[in-house]
Amino acid sequence: MNHKSKTWLLAGISVLFVVLFLFIDIGGNWEYILKRRAIKIGAIIVTGAAIAFSTVVFQTITQNRILTPSILGLDSLYMLINTVVIFLFGSSTLTMVDRNIQFILIVFIMVLFSGVLFKILFKRKNQNIYFLLLVGFIIGTFFESFSSFMQVLIDPNEFQIVQDKMFASFNNVNTDVLYIASILIILVTLYFMRLVKYLDVLALGRDTAINLGVDFDYVVKRLLIVVAILISIATALVGPIMFLGLLVANLAYEYLKTYKHQYLILGSIFISIIALVGGQFIVENVFTFSTTLSVIINFVGGVYFIYLLLKENKSW
């Protein structure tokens, strides 16, 4: 089976999972239940697509399959924003402010942070991409430490609200926010289409790409902005899911066994939808909401991450 047929197979499985999730055990009040499940499925597709899409692009830029965009510190920034708001103004502020405005502000702050970071670090010509990752990791650690410091000081009842923000949830997604997120991702994807042709060449390495006529710094800067916007949207929509991108991107590489990014991106998106829909089904029907989907994803992704490290160590 070639990579094209494998991609279609993944698409078919993801559609099957979505249909089963929507209609299984729907009961008598099907109109209400179907609407609730449709919102969850919409959030899952938007989040899964954004994370998988951005991770494949990011790993191609960095030439490293064990790195994810979370190393840029955006997940930590998301937690810092919520912690600062609750610390200074109280959790009631989050309920008083319109959720659409909250979403847009959080996405704007995260994208602005990424833009400033890229602007500063790419002032010099031919700046090493790993220097950016190192700075992003350090800033992310600082954000995380500062958030933890404030969480120790706030009221225990307020901390419960902060703790809820630490884990991704598809149960209370606002429909209006979902529409905004979908529109933003469509616009980013349309912009990305003019850059997708460079990904197969970038996968060959910086020097090879430059020798083949690619303006490496120009393309990488714009791809990083695309990655930052996608991760910001996904995180602001449902919360951080650290290991999802790592898991689905590497499964796509292993299953499809192709260098063509049009198939790798689509394959990783379909695997992401399958993983999230399956995980949400387990959360609702096996664990009866006693845990969150991000805990399951991070556990499986963490184990897979260790496997990748051991695999790489053996190859050395």
C-alpha positions in Angstrom: 0.0 0.0 0.0 1.5 3.4 -1.0 1.4 6.5 1.1 -1.6 7.9 -0.9 -3.7 4.9 -0.1 -2.5 4.9 3.5 -3.6 8.6 3.8 -7.1 7.7 2.5 -7.3 4.8 4.9 -6.5 7.2 7.8 -9.1 9.6 6.5 -11.7 6.8 6.4 -10.9 5.7 10.0 -11.0 9.2 11.3 -14.5 9.7 9.7 -15.6 6.4 11.2 -14.4 7.4 14.7 -16.2 10.8 14.4 -19.5 9.1 13.2 -19.4 6.5 16.0 -18.7 9.2 18.6 -21.6 11.3 17.4 -24.2 8.6 17.3 -23.3 5.8 19.7 -25.7 5.5 22.7 -27.4 8.8 21.7 -30.6 7.9 23.6 -33.9 9.7 23.4 -32.9 13.3 23.6 -30.8 13.0 20.5 -31.1 16.7 19.3 -29.5 18.1 22.5 -26.9 15.3 22.7 -26.0 15.5 19.1 -25.5 19.3 19.3 -23.2 18.9 22.4 -21.2 16.1 20.7 -20.9 18.1 17.5 -19.3 21.0 19.3 -16.8 18.6 21.0 -16.0 17.0 17.6 -15.6 20.5 16.1 -13.1 21.5 18.8 -11.3 18.1 18.4 -10.9 18.6 14.7 -9.7 22.2 15.0 -7.3 21.5 17.8 -6.0 18.2 16.4 -5.5 19.7 13.0 -3.7 22.8 14.3 -1.3 20.8 16.6 -0.5 18.1 14.1 -0.1 20.6 11.2 2.2 22.9 13.2 4.3 20.0 14.7 5.2 18.5 11.3 6.2 21.9 10.0 8.2 22.7 13.1 10.0 19.4 13.1 10.9 19.9 9.4 12.3 23.4 10.2 14.4 22.1 13.2 15.4 18.8 11.5 14.5 17.1 14.7 11.6 14.6 15.3 11.6 14.8 19.1 11.0 18.5 19.3 7.5 20.2 19.4 6.4 23.8 19.2 5.8 23.7 23.0 9.6 24.3 23.4 8.9 27.9 22.3 7.2 28.5 25.6 3.7 29.2 24.4 2.1 26.6 26.7 3.9 28.2 29.7 2.8 31.7 28.5 -0.8 30.5 28.3 -0.6 29.4 31.9 1.1 32.6 33.0 -1.6 34.7 31.4 -4.4 32.9 33.3 -2.5 32.8 36.5 -1.7 36.5 36.5 -5.3 37.4 35.7 -6.6 35.3 38.6 -3.9 36.4 40.9 -4.5 40.1 40.3 -8.2 40.3 39.6 -9.7 37.0 40.9 -11.4 34.2 39.1 -14.6 36.1 38.8 -13.0 38.2 36.1 -12.8 35.2 33.8 -16.6 34.7 34.1 -17.4 38.4 33.7 -15.3 38.9 30.5 -16.8 37.7 27.3 -15.2 34.3 26.3 -14.7 35.5 22.7 -12.7 38.5 23.9 -10.7 36.3 26.2 -9.8 34.0 23.3 -8.8 36.8 21.0 -6.7 38.5 23.7 -4.9 35.3 24.6 -4.2 34.4 21.0 -3.0 38.0 20.3 -0.6 38.0 23.3 0.8 34.6 22.4 1.3 35.5 18.8 2.8 39.0 19.7 5.2 37.3 22.1 6.3 34.9 19.3 6.6 37.7 16.8 8.8 39.8 19.2 10.9 36.8 20.0 11.5 35.9 16.3 12.2 39.6 15.5 14.8 39.9 18.1 16.6 36.6 17.5 16.5 36.9 13.7 18.0 40.4 13.5 21.3 38.8 12.7 21.7 37.2 9.3 22.0 33.4 9.3 20.9 33.0 13.0 21.1 29.4 14.2 17.5 28.0 14.7 18.7 26.1 17.8 19.6 29.4 19.5 15.9 30.3 19.1 14.9 27.0 20.6 17.3 27.5 23.5 16.0 31.0 24.3 12.4 29.8 23.9 13.0 26.9 26.4 14.6 29.3 28.9 11.8 31.8 28.6 9.2 29.0 28.9 10.9 27.7 32.1 10.9 31.2 33.5 7.1 31.6 32.7 6.4 28.2 34.3 8.4 29.1 37.5 6.7 32.5 37.8 3.3 30.9 37.4 4.1 28.3 40.1 5.3 31.1 42.4 2.0 33.0 42.0 -0.1 29.8 42.4 1.5 29.2 45.8 0.3 32.6 46.9 -3.2 32.7 45.7 -6.3 31.5 47.6 -6.8 27.7 47.4 -10.3 28.2 45.8 -8.7 30.4 43.1 -6.0 27.8 42.6 -8.7 25.3 41.7 -9.6 27.5 38.7 -6.0 27.8 37.7 -5.6 24.0 37.9 -8.5 23.5 35.6 -6.7 25.7 33.0 -3.6 23.4 33.2 -5.4 20.5 31.4 -7.1 20.6 28.0 -10.8 20.1 28.0 -13.3 19.7 25.2 -16.4 19.7 27.4 -17.1 23.4 27.7 -16.0 24.8 24.4 -17.9 28.0 23.4 -19.5 27.7 19.9 -18.6 31.3 19.0 -15.0 30.8 20.0 -14.9 27.6 17.9 -16.1 29.5 14.8 -13.5 32.2 15.4 -10.7 29.6 15.8 -11.9 27.8 12.6 -11.8 31.0 10.6 -8.4 31.9 11.8 -7.0 28.4 11.0 -8.5 28.6 7.5 -6.9 32.0 6.9 -3.5 30.7 8.2 -3.8 27.6 6.0 -4.5 29.8 2.9 -1.3 31.8 3.7 0.6 28.6 4.3 -0.3 27.2 0.8 2.3 29.5 -0.8 5.0 28.1 1.5 4.2 24.4 1.4 6.3 23.8 -1.7 9.4 24.6 0.3 8.9 22.0 3.0 10.2 19.0 1.0 13.4 20.9 0.2 13.8 22.2 3.8 13.7 18.6 5.0 17.0 18.1 3.2 18.8 20.6 5.5 19.7 24.2 5.5 22.8 24.0 3.2 21.0 21.9 0.6 17.9 24.1 0.6 20.1 27.2 0.1 22.0 25.5 -2.7 18.7 24.7 -4.4 17.7 28.3 -4.4 15.5 28.6 -1.3 15.7 31.9 0.7 16.1 29.9 3.9 15.7 32.7 6.5 12.8 34.3 4.7 10.8 31.0 4.5 11.7 29.8 8.0 10.6 33.1 9.6 7.2 32.9 8.0 6.8 29.2 8.7 7.6 29.9 12.4 4.9 32.6 12.5 2.4 30.0 11.0 3.4 27.5 13.7 3.1 30.1 16.5 -0.4 31.2 15.3 -1.6 27.6 15.0 -0.4 26.6 18.5 -1.7 29.8 20.0 -5.2 29.1 18.6 -5.2 25.4 19.7 -4.0 26.3 23.2 -6.3 29.2 23.7 -9.3 27.1 22.5 -9.0 24.0 24.8 -5.8 24.3 26.8 -2.3 22.8 26.5 -1.7 19.2 25.2 2.0 18.8 25.4 2.8 15.5 23.8 0.0 15.2 21.2 2.0 16.8 18.4 5.1 14.6 19.1 2.9 11.4 19.1 0.9 12.0 16.0 3.7 13.4 13.9 6.0 10.5 14.6 3.3 8.0 14.0 2.6 9.6 10.6 6.3 9.4 9.7 6.4 5.7 10.7 3.2 4.7 9.0 3.4 6.7 5.8 7.1 6.4 5.2 7.3 9.3 2.8 9.1 12.6 2.6 6.2 14.4 0.9 4.7 16.9 3.3 1.3 17.1 1.7 0.8 13.5 2.9 2.6 13.8 6.2 0.6 16.8 7.2 -2.7 15.2 6.2 -1.8 11.9 7.8 -0.8 13.5 11.1 -4.0 15.5 11.2 -6.1 12.3 10.7 -4.1 10.4 13.3 -4.6 13.4 15.7 -8.4 13.3 15.2 -8.4 9.5 15.7 -6.3 9.8 18.9 -8.4 12.7 20.3 -11.8 11.2 19.5 -10.7 7.8 20.9 -9.3 9.4 23.9 -12.4 11.5 24.6 -14.6 8.4 24.2 -12.4 6.6 26.9 -12.6 9.6 29.2 -16.4 9.7 29.0 -17.2 6.0 28.9 -14.4 4.2 30.7 -13.2 6.8 33.3 -16.6 8.6 33.5 -15.0 12.0 33.4 -12.7 11.2 36.5 -9.7 12.3 34.4 -9.0 14.6 31.5 -8.1 13.8 27.9 -4.8 15.6 28.1 -3.7 13.4 31.0 -4.2 10.3 28.8 -2.5 11.9 25.8 0.4 13.1 27.8 0.9 9.7 29.4 0.9 7.8 26.1 3.0 10.6 24.5 5.5 10.6 27.3 6.0 6.8 27.0 6.4 7.2 23.3 8.9 10.0 23.8 11.0 7.8 26.0 10.8 5.1 23.3 12.0 7.5 20.7 14.9 8.6 22.9 16.0 5.0 23.5 15.6 4.2 19.8 17.8 7.2 18.8 20.3 6.2 21.5 20.6 2.7 20.0 21.1 4.2 16.5 24.1 6.2 17.8 
